[in-house]
Amino acid sequence: MYCTRKVTDDLIWVGADDRRLACFEGVYGVPDGVSYNSYLLLDEKTVLFDTVDKAVYETFFENLEQALGGRALDYLVISHMEPDHAATVEGLLLRHPETRILCNDKIKTMLGQFFRGLDLTDRIDLVKEGSVFSSGRHEFTFLMAPMVHWPEVMMSYDKTDKILFSADAFGTFGALNGRLFADECDFMADYLDEARRYYTNIVGKYGMQVQNVLKKAAGLDIALVCPLHGPVWRKDFGSFLEKYLLWSSYAPEEKSVMLAYASVYGHTENAANILAVKLCERGVRVRMYDTSVTPASYILSDAFRCSHLVFAATTYNNGVFVTMENLLHDIANHNLQGRKVAIMENGSWAPASGKLMREMLSGLKNTQFIGENITLRSSLAEDQLSQLDALADAIAADTQA
């Protein structure tokens, strides 16, 4: 049975929720599921904006056929070739041999790579930056959005109804659960954390490219934003856009501390807990994570949120304990910038993790380290409490400046 929703009088959401997916892209846990959004325009010509992941194949085609109501599907606009949006392209074209594809040259190349047995001869109409397409009442133009977050990505802008089909930009983890529009829920309470985790992990490396696309979008009169994941925006979009401006410029959302630790037998954890107490006593907000328990995607997300980062890890095999090492590689690979960082290491006979952690983070742009590494020898010594006090004082003074 179909499950569709109207976005406007002639634009219909024909996507689907997936609540059975454990890890998005095999990496990022999605305990609240994810939506795959596809939109059908019923104009003089019918136009479908993107398809969906193969996991929701049957639901998607039920929704699409019901929404078409027996009409031919004239055009498919492909914004992004990642399989969570394009895996069902071949199935769609086999069902609808009348359909023409609107895409850019890079997407055309990837179509041939993903669907090697599919003959697309004379079925593709190439578009580029600024190209114009009319479906009847609606007139569209196209904006190239390379590396947001693949090189072929493009967005479509409906000049008639002022709708931006934004591809992966402005998306979020989390199933829609019937709430198509962001204003049908408390987005900042219900989705913001997952929107941040989606952005920072999926797109976070490409802040400059996102900024370039935001500059393009700033010149458009936008009434609706239709992303490929998560709710559609029809009001109060500015509040979400402000977050994107912060995330893509690597500016922290708040003056607070993200404290992540890796502890084998609890001694490093104990020192981290004492530091957290001292910070809280000084009025500093602290978000604390055990890297052996919390997946890196959540910790990375809060590293983008917070102004100050503290990493505490035991030395292991003369290196950094594996879960902390993985986290720091993830943070470095996502190009996080402009943070104040403090390091605490532990080593019973040859502490080395502090030096290695500092080296892993020192290449990040505008990173400033707070003081010298604090070194524990097996456990925190009584006379080291003053070092934690001094670190807490320095962080508190900086966050409250």
C-alpha positions in Angstrom: 0.0 0.0 0.0 1.4 3.4 -1.0 2.4 6.1 1.4 2.9 9.5 -0.2 2.6 13.2 0.9 2.0 16.4 -0.9 4.8 19.0 -0.7 2.8 21.4 -2.8 -0.3 21.0 -5.0 1.7 19.4 -7.8 4.8 18.1 -6.0 4.6 14.8 -4.2 7.0 13.1 -1.8 7.3 9.5 -3.0 10.3 8.4 -0.8 10.4 6.0 2.1 11.7 5.5 5.7 14.2 2.8 6.5 14.1 1.9 10.2 15.9 -1.5 9.8 19.3 -0.1 8.7 21.9 -0.5 11.4 24.8 1.5 10.0 24.5 4.2 7.3 27.3 3.6 4.8 28.3 0.7 7.0 29.9 3.2 9.5 27.4 5.5 11.1 24.8 4.0 13.5 21.3 5.2 12.8 19.2 4.1 15.8 16.3 6.4 14.6 16.5 5.2 11.0 16.9 7.3 7.9 14.6 8.6 5.2 15.3 8.4 1.4 13.5 11.3 -0.2 12.3 11.3 -3.8 9.9 14.0 -5.2 7.5 13.7 -8.2 6.4 16.9 -10.0 3.0 16.6 -11.9 3.3 19.3 -14.5 2.7 19.2 -18.2 5.7 16.9 -18.1 6.2 14.7 -15.1 9.5 15.0 -13.4 11.0 12.7 -10.7 13.8 14.2 -8.6 16.1 11.3 -7.6 15.3 7.7 -6.6 16.1 5.8 -3.4 18.2 3.1 -1.8 17.5 -0.5 -2.8 16.4 -1.3 0.8 13.1 0.5 0.1 12.7 -0.5 -3.5 9.2 -1.9 -3.3 7.7 1.0 -1.2 9.3 3.5 -3.6 7.8 2.0 -6.7 4.3 1.6 -5.1 4.4 5.3 -4.1 5.6 6.4 -7.5 3.1 4.5 -9.5 0.2 5.7 -7.3 1.4 9.3 -7.6 1.7 9.0 -11.4 -1.8 7.8 -11.6 -1.2 6.1 -14.9 0.7 9.0 -16.5 4.1 8.4 -18.2 7.2 9.5 -16.4 8.8 12.0 -18.7 12.0 13.0 -16.9 14.3 11.8 -14.1 16.6 14.4 -12.6 19.6 12.8 -11.0 21.3 15.0 -8.4 23.7 12.6 -6.8 24.9 9.1 -7.8 25.5 7.6 -4.4 23.6 4.4 -4.2 21.4 5.4 -1.3 19.8 7.7 -3.9 20.5 6.1 -7.2 20.5 2.3 -6.6 17.0 2.1 -8.1 17.7 4.1 -11.3 18.0 1.0 -13.4 14.8 -0.5 -12.1 13.0 2.8 -12.8 14.2 3.0 -16.4 13.3 -0.6 -17.1 9.8 0.1 -15.8 9.6 3.4 -17.6 11.4 3.2 -21.0 9.8 6.5 -21.9 11.8 8.4 -19.3 14.6 10.8 -20.2 17.4 11.6 -17.8 18.5 15.2 -16.8 22.0 15.2 -15.3 25.5 16.6 -15.7 28.4 15.1 -17.5 30.0 13.6 -14.3 26.7 11.9 -13.4 26.5 10.5 -16.9 30.0 8.9 -16.4 29.0 7.4 -13.1 25.8 6.0 -14.5 27.9 4.0 -16.9 30.1 2.8 -14.0 27.3 1.7 -11.7 25.0 0.3 -14.4 27.3 -1.3 -17.0 24.7 -3.3 -18.8 22.2 -0.4 -19.1 21.9 1.1 -22.5 21.3 4.9 -22.0 21.9 5.8 -25.6 19.8 8.9 -26.6 18.1 8.9 -23.1 20.3 11.5 -21.4 20.0 15.3 -21.7 23.1 17.0 -20.2 22.8 20.1 -18.1 25.5 22.4 -16.6 25.6 25.4 -14.3 22.8 27.8 -15.2 21.1 25.5 -17.7 17.3 26.1 -17.9 14.6 23.4 -18.2 10.8 23.9 -18.4 8.3 21.2 -17.5 5.4 23.4 -18.4 4.3 25.8 -15.6 7.6 25.2 -13.8 11.0 26.5 -14.9 14.2 25.1 -13.4 17.8 26.0 -13.3 20.7 23.9 -12.1 23.6 24.6 -9.7 26.6 22.5 -9.6 27.7 21.5 -6.0 31.0 19.5 -6.4 32.2 17.7 -3.3 29.0 18.2 -1.4 29.9 15.6 -1.0 30.7 13.8 -4.2 32.2 15.5 -7.3 29.1 15.1 -9.5 26.5 16.5 -7.2 24.1 19.2 -8.4 21.1 21.0 -7.1 17.9 22.0 -9.0 16.0 25.3 -8.4 12.4 25.7 -9.3 12.1 29.4 -10.2 8.3 29.1 -10.3 7.6 27.9 -6.8 11.0 28.9 -5.4 11.9 25.3 -4.4 15.5 24.2 -3.9 16.2 20.5 -4.4 19.4 20.5 -2.4 20.7 16.9 -2.8 22.5 15.8 0.4 22.9 19.3 1.7 20.5 20.2 4.6 19.9 16.5 5.2 19.7 14.6 8.5 19.7 11.1 9.9 16.4 9.9 11.3 13.2 8.6 9.8 10.5 11.0 9.0 7.8 9.0 10.8 5.1 10.7 8.9 6.4 14.2 9.6 7.4 15.5 6.1 8.0 19.1 7.1 10.4 20.4 9.7 7.7 22.5 11.3 5.6 19.4 12.0 8.0 18.7 14.9 10.4 20.6 17.1 13.3 20.2 14.7 15.9 21.7 17.0 14.9 19.2 19.8 14.0 16.2 17.6 16.5 16.3 14.7 19.3 18.9 15.3 21.8 16.5 16.9 21.3 14.0 14.1 21.5 16.8 11.5 24.8 17.8 13.0 26.1 14.2 13.1 25.0 13.8 9.5 26.7 17.0 8.3 30.0 16.6 10.3 30.5 12.9 9.4 29.2 13.0 5.8 30.1 16.5 4.6 32.3 17.9 7.3 35.6 17.5 5.4 34.3 19.8 2.6 33.6 23.0 4.5 35.0 25.3 1.7 32.9 23.5 -1.0 29.8 23.8 1.2 30.5 27.6 1.7 30.8 28.0 -2.1 27.3 26.4 -2.6 25.8 28.5 0.2 27.0 31.6 -1.6 25.2 30.4 -4.7 22.0 29.7 -2.8 22.2 33.1 -1.1 21.3 34.6 -4.5 18.1 32.6 -4.8 14.6 33.4 -3.4 13.9 30.1 -1.6 10.5 29.2 -0.2 11.0 25.4 0.2 14.1 23.3 0.6 13.8 19.6 -0.4 16.8 17.5 0.8 17.4 13.9 0.0 17.4 12.9 3.7 15.2 14.3 6.4 12.4 16.9 6.6 11.4 19.5 4.0 11.8 23.1 5.0 8.9 25.5 4.4 9.4 28.0 7.2 12.1 29.1 9.7 14.8 27.7 7.5 17.2 30.5 8.6 17.7 28.9 11.9 19.1 25.7 10.3 21.0 27.7 7.7 22.8 29.4 10.6 24.0 26.0 11.8 25.3 25.2 8.3 27.2 28.4 8.2 28.9 27.6 11.5 29.6 23.9 10.6 31.0 24.7 7.2 33.3 27.4 8.5 34.4 25.2 11.4 33.3 27.7 13.9 32.1 26.2 17.2 28.4 26.5 18.1 29.2 27.0 21.8 32.0 27.7 24.3 32.2 24.3 26.0 34.4 21.3 26.4 34.3 18.0 24.6 36.3 15.6 26.8 37.1 12.2 25.3 39.1 9.5 27.1 40.4 6.0 26.4 41.0 4.0 29.6 41.9 0.4 30.0 41.6 -0.2 33.8 40.0 3.0 34.9 42.9 5.2 36.0 42.8 7.5 33.0 39.0 7.6 33.3 39.4 8.7 36.9 41.7 11.6 36.0 39.3 12.6 33.3 36.4 12.6 35.7 38.2 14.7 38.2 39.0 17.3 35.5 35.4 17.3 34.4 34.3 18.0 38.0 36.8 20.9 38.2 35.6 22.3 34.9 31.9 22.1 36.0 32.7 23.8 39.3 34.1 26.7 37.3 30.9 27.0 35.2 32.1 25.2 32.1 29.8 22.9 30.1 31.3 19.5 29.6 30.4 16.7 27.2 32.2 13.6 28.1 32.8 10.3 26.1 34.5 7.0 26.6 35.9 6.2 23.2 35.6 2.5 23.9 31.8 2.8 24.3 30.6 5.7 22.2 31.0 5.4 18.4 33.3 8.0 16.9 30.6 9.6 14.8 28.9 11.0 17.9 32.2 12.3 19.4 33.2 13.9 16.1 29.9 15.7 16.0 30.4 17.2 19.4 34.0 18.1 18.5 32.4 20.3 15.8 30.0 21.7 18.4 32.4 22.6 21.2 35.1 25.2 21.3 37.6 23.3 23.5 38.7 19.6 23.2 40.4 17.5 25.8 41.8 14.1 24.9 43.0 11.6 27.6 44.4 8.3 26.6 46.6 5.5 27.9 49.7 4.4 26.1 49.2 1.0 24.4 51.8 -1.0 22.4 53.9 2.1 22.6 51.2 4.0 20.8 47.8 5.5 21.4 45.0 3.2 22.7 43.2 2.0 19.6 39.8 3.6 20.1 41.4 7.0 20.7 43.7 6.6 17.8 40.7 5.9 15.5 38.8 8.9 16.8 41.8 11.3 16.3 42.3 10.0 12.8 38.6 10.6 12.1 38.8 14.1 13.4 41.9 14.9 11.4 40.4 13.3 8.3 37.3 15.5 8.6 39.5 18.7 8.6 38.3 20.1 12.0 39.8 23.5 12.6 40.1 26.3 15.0 39.9 24.4 18.3 41.7 24.8 21.6 43.1 21.4 22.6 44.5 19.9 25.9 46.2 16.5 26.1 46.5 14.0 29.0 48.5 10.8 28.7 49.0 7.7 30.8 51.9 5.2 30.8 53.1 3.0 33.5 56.7 2.8 32.2 57.0 4.6 28.9 54.2 7.1 28.3 54.0 8.0 24.6 50.4 8.6 23.8 50.5 12.4 24.5 53.3 13.1 22.1 51.5 11.0 19.4 48.1 12.6 20.0 49.6 16.0 19.7 51.3 15.1 16.4 48.0 13.7 15.0 46.2 17.0 15.7 49.0 19.5 15.1 48.4 19.6 11.4 44.8 20.9 11.8 44.5 24.5 10.8 44.4 27.1 13.6 44.7 24.4 16.3 46.0 25.8 19.6 47.3 23.5 22.4 46.6 24.5 26.0 49.8 24.1 28.1 52.0 21.0 28.1 50.8 17.4 28.1 49.7 16.1 31.5 51.4 12.8 32.1 50.1 10.1 34.5 52.3 7.3 35.7 49.8 4.4 36.1 47.4 6.6 38.1 46.9 10.3 39.1 49.3 11.3 41.9 48.1 13.6 44.7 50.5 16.3 43.8 49.1 16.3 40.2 45.8 17.7 41.3 47.3 21.2 40.9 48.0 20.5 37.2 44.3 19.7 36.7 43.4 22.8 38.6 45.6 24.9 36.4 44.2 23.3 33.2 40.6 23.8 34.4 41.5 27.5 35.3 42.9 28.0 31.8 40.0 26.5 30.0 37.4 28.2 32.1 39.1 31.6 31.6 39.1 31.0 27.8 35.5 29.8 27.6 34.2 32.7 29.7 36.2 35.4 28.0 
